[in-house]
């Protein structure tokens, strides 16, 4: 059902849809027309073969409230990794909340502001990059986000700059978000030889049912390193679709980590194009689901130039009657000689009803390459369980510890210690039912 979104767009175009530079309304109109033509994807679409979005398509999620006055800084304490000094932009139900945000620790010259504020200042980066990376011709959810793009974050790390503290973008939904939709749109530009870490947290206060449809575009210029963490901890009744679309220049490095444990249905797309010689891309992820949760990750690493490398490890833990999906593609262009790519997806099933569909793929059109890929789906190692039981550890605790060890292996790759410790705590708590 697209009618509700088309009706909302008519109202949006007459009001907020006029905000921004002169070129924005035409792009919004083009995007909503494309969404109307595409409709919501179905399992007939190869990229959505294992994920049905009927739960989203059959509900009416309307434009949500913008009032953030009922939320206090203390409400965000569980989500800030015990580091209130980190520069942070906070968004409540899709809209920037300046009273909850803090940017005083940003280095001089680094720009972190809301998209709504950047519209007013006609930030040149918007005309240069916004909607140029995350195209919507074949992506219905990106088209929908583009049509309604109004707020989100704009992050610019100037050439040669290093930001020591992570920049935290917090998207929080409260009880007022029930039956609403938010379309955060983010733009991150890491200038030549710049270095920064950006964390996107999608969190919930309460258990409202709502829809988050987020898009992040990122440019990693020559010699730059951008580390990007996407942490999805939405309400168990929420729906989440998030896309991260990246373009890399010569000798740049993009480091990505995706953590997904919330939402009734979630889909995370991580796409990057290595568009300069000497690029590197490191993509890691951990997803955990239980009950009847559905969690889907799709990645695409496009080697478009020679002498580039990519490393990708995703792990999933499925319990109850949950369903996990991983679809990872490494595409090597004919020009991309001396590509070095490795990809793996490992899944652990904790119940007979849990299931996973995994599809790592290589498409190689160059002959001087080293590329490998693989996937595993299995259960707890009975031999390891027997060993631990022989040492006096009961089966339940042994199972919990082995499950945690499986997850902790990929968490060790996180370079921000505070984030690593918190995600380890969340993981341990989930599988041992510990309180902290």
N, C-alpha and C positions, 0 to 999 in steps of 0.2 A: 504494500500500500504506500503510494507516494503522494497521495492527495493532500495529506496533512502538511507535508513539507512544502508542497507547492503553494498551499494557502498561506502558510507562515512566511514564505519568501515574498509573497505579494505585499504583506504588511511590513516585512523587514525592509524591502526595497523602497517603500514609501517613507521610511523613517531612518533607522540606523544604517540601512544599505546605501545611503547617500554619503555617509561619512568616508573620509579618506581622500586621496588624490583623484584627479579627474579620470584616471584610467581604471580605477577599482570597480565602479558599477558595471562596466561592460564585461569585465572578467567574471564578476558574480553572476550576471545574467547568462553568460555563456556556460558557466558551470552548472547552473540549475537546469538549463535546457539539456545539457548532457546527462545529468542525473535522471531527468524525466525520460530520456531516450533509453538509457541503460537499465533503469530500474534496479532493484536490489539483486545482488548476485544469487544464483541458485547452485545446487550441487552439480548441475550440468556444466558449469564453468570449471575448467580444470583446476584453477587456483583455489576453488572453494568446494572441491569434490567431497571432502570429508567434513565440511562445516556448513550447516544450514543456519541461515540468519532469519529464519521464519519468526523466531521469537521477537526479533527487532522489527521486522517488516510488518507483522500483524498487529503491533501495538501502536498507539498514537503517542509519541513523545513530542511535546510542544515546547516552544521557547520558555525557558525557566526564569525564576526570580533572580534579582541581582543584589538584593539587600544582604550585606555581610555584617551588619551591626550586632547580630546576636552571637557571633563567634568571637571568642577572646584568644589572645596569644597562648594562654594556658591550654586551650583545646588542641593546639597544634603540637604540644610538647611530645606526644608519642611518635611524631613523624619527622623530627628535625635532627635525629641522631645525636641528641644531647650537645649540639653545637649551635647555640643561638647566635653566635657571632658570624656564621656563614652568611654571605650576601644571599638574600632570598626575595623572590617575587611570589606572592601568594594570590591565588585566584579562588574565589568562592562561587560555586555554581557557574563557572565559566567566565567570571568577570573579575578584573583586577581589584584587589582589596589593599589600597595603599596603607591603611592603618595597621595592617598585619605584616607588611613587607618591610624589609630593612636592607639598605644598600651602602651603609656607611663604611664598610670595610673594603669596598672595591678600590683597586688601584686607579690612579689617575689615568684618564683616557679610555678606560673600559666602559662600554655602554651596555647597560642592562635596564630595559624599560618595557612597559607594556606596549602591545601592538596598538591599542587604542590611542595611547599617547604619541606613538610614532606616526600614526596617521596624521594627527594634528600638526606635527612638526615636519611632515613630508620628508621623512628620513630617506636619503638617496638609496640606501641598501634595499629598501622595499621595492623600488622600481627595478633595481638591478637583478634581484634574486627571487622575490616572493612570487610564487606560483610557477617559477621557471624550472624548479627541480622536481617537485611532486606534481606531475602532470595528471590530469583527470580524464583524459580521453577514454581510457578503458577501466578506470578505477571509480566505481560508483560512490564509495564512501569518501574518497578524496574530492570528488566533484561536489558532494553534499557539504563537506567542510568548506571548500572554496566559496561556494555560494553564500554561506553564512559567516565567513570569516570577519571577525570584528575585534576580538581580543585574544591575547596570548602573550608570548614573550619575544622580545627582540634582544639578542645578545651579540655584541660585536667586540671581539678581542683584536685590537690593532696589531699591525705588523711588529714583530719583535717583542711583544708583551708576554709575560708569564703571570698567570693568576694562580697564586699558591693555594688559596682557599677554594673549595668547590662552590660553584654557583648553583643554588637550589631553586628550582621552579616547582612550587607546590600547588597542585590542583585538587581542591577539597570540595566535596559535595556533602551537604547537610540534609536534614529532614525536609527542608523546603524544596529540595531537588526532585522530590517524588514525581514521577511521570513526566519529567522534563528531559531535554537534550542540551548538551553543551558541545560547542565546536571549537576547542582551543586550537590556535594556529601559531606556531613558533618558528622563528628564523634564527639560526645560529651561524655566525661567520667568524672563523678563526683565520686571522690574517697571516701573511707570510712569516714563517718561523715563530709563530705564536704557540702558546701552550696553555690549555685550560681543561678543567673538568666541569661538566654540566650534568646535574642530576634532575630528572623529571620524576616527581612522585605524584601518583594518582591515588588519593586516599578518600576515606569516607568517615563521616561522623554519624553513626547510626546505621540502619539497615534499609534505607529507602531504595526503591526500584527506580532506576533512571538510566540514561544512555549517554556515554561519553564517546565522542567521535573526534579524535585528536590527530593533528598532522604536524610534524616537525620537518623543516627543511634545513640542511646544514651544508656549509661550504668549508672545506679544509684546504686552504691555499698552500702554495709551495713551501715545503719544509715544516709545516705546522703539525701539531699533534692535538687532536680533540678526543677526549675521553667522555663518553656519554653513557649514563646509567638511566635506564627506564624501569621504575619500580611501580608495579600495578598491584595495589592493595584495596581495590574498590569493595563496596558492599557486596555481600553474597547474593543480593537480588539485582545487582546492576548488570549492565551490558557495556562492554568496552571494545572499541575498535581503535587501534592506534597505528600510525604509519610514520616511520622515520626514513627520510629519503636524503641521501648524502652524495655529494660530488667531491672527489679528491683530485688535487693537483700534484705535480711532480714531488717525489720524496716526502709526501705527507703520510700520516698514520692516523687511522680512525680506530678507536678502541670502543667497543660496545658491550654492554652487559644488560640483559633483560631479565627481570625477576617478576614472575606472575604467579599470584596466589589467590587473588580475589575474583569477584564477578561470577555470575551464573554462566555467562558466555563471554569469552574474551578472544580477541584476535590481535596479534602484534605482527606488523610487517617491518622488517629491517632491510633496507635496500642501500647498496652503495656501489658507485662506479669509480673504479681506479683509473682515472683519466690522465695519468701522467706517469712517465717511467719512474721506477723506484718506489712506488706507493706500497703501503701495507695496510691490511685490514684484519683486525682481531675481533671476532664476534663470539661471545660466550652468553649462555643463558641457563636459567633454572626455572622450571615451572612445576608447581605442585597443585594437585586438585583432589577433591574428595566429594562424597555425596554424589550429586548429579552434575557437577561442574563440567563445563567444556572449555578447554584451553588450547588455543591454536597459535603456532608461530610459523611465519613464512619468512625466509631470508633469501636474498639474491645478491651475490657478489659478482660484479661484472668486471672482468679483467679486460680493459680496453686499450692498454699500452703495455710494452714489454718490461721485463725485469721487475715484476711486482709479486708480492706474496700475500696469502690470506690464510688465516687459521680460524677454525670455527668448531666450538664444542658446545652442544646443548644437551642438558639432562632433564628428564622428566620423572616425577614420582606420582603415580596415580593410585588412588584408593577408592573404596566404595564402588559406585557405578559410574565413575567419572570417565571422561574421554579426552585423550590428548592427541594433538595433531602436530607433526613437524614436517614442513616441506621446505627443503633447502636446495637452492640452485647455485652452482658455480658456472659462470658462462665465460669462456675464453675466446676472444676475438682472434682472427687470423694474424693480426699484427702483434698480438701479445705473446711473443716468444719468450722463453725462459720464465714462464709463470711457475710459481711454486704454491700449490694450494692443497690444504688438508681440511677435511670436514668430517665430523662425526656427531651422531645423535644416539644417546644411551637412555633407555627407559627402564624403570623399575615398577612392576605391578604388584600391589600389596593385597589385592583381592581378586577373586575369580570373575567378578563382574566388571572390573576396570579394563579398559582397552586403549590401545594407541595405534594410530596410523602414522607411519613414518616413511618419508620419501626423499632421501638425499639424492641429488642429481648432479651430474657433470655434463656440460655441453662444451666440447673442446674442438676448436677449429684451427689450432696451431699444432705444430709437430714437435717443438722443442719445449716440452713442459714436464713438470712433475706434479701430478694431481692424484689424490686418493680420497675416498669417501667410504663411509660405512655407518651401519646402524645396528643397535642391539635392543632387544626387548626380552626381559627376563624377570625372574622372581628372586627373592632372597636366597642366597647361596646356602643350601642345606649343610654343606660341609663346614662352612664357617659357623653356622648356628650350632652344629654338633661340637665343634671345638670350644666355643664359648660356654656351652652348657656343661661340658666336661670340666670347665674351670670354675663351676659354681654359679654361673650367670643364668637366670631363668630365661625361658624362651621369649617371653614378652619383652623383657629388657634387652635381650640380645638382638631381637628384631628391630627394636627402636634404635639401638646404637648403630647397627649396620646400615639402616636406612639413613640415619643422620650422616654417617661416614660417606655414603654414596653422594649425598648432596653437598657436603662440605668440600669435597674434592674440587668442584668447580668454583665454589665461593672463595677458595684460596687465591684465585686469580685477581680478586679485587685489590686495587692499590690503595684505596681510601680506607684506612683502618677502621674508622668509625662506622662506615657503611658495612664493611665486612663483619664486624662484631654484631651489629644489629640484625643483619640478615641471618647470621648464624644463630642468634638467639631465637629469631622467629621460627627458623627451621627446626631447631631443637625442641622448642615449645610445641610445635605442631605434631611432632612425632613422639614426644615423651609426655605430652600434656602437662609439662612443667609450667609453673606460674611465672617464671622469669628467668 
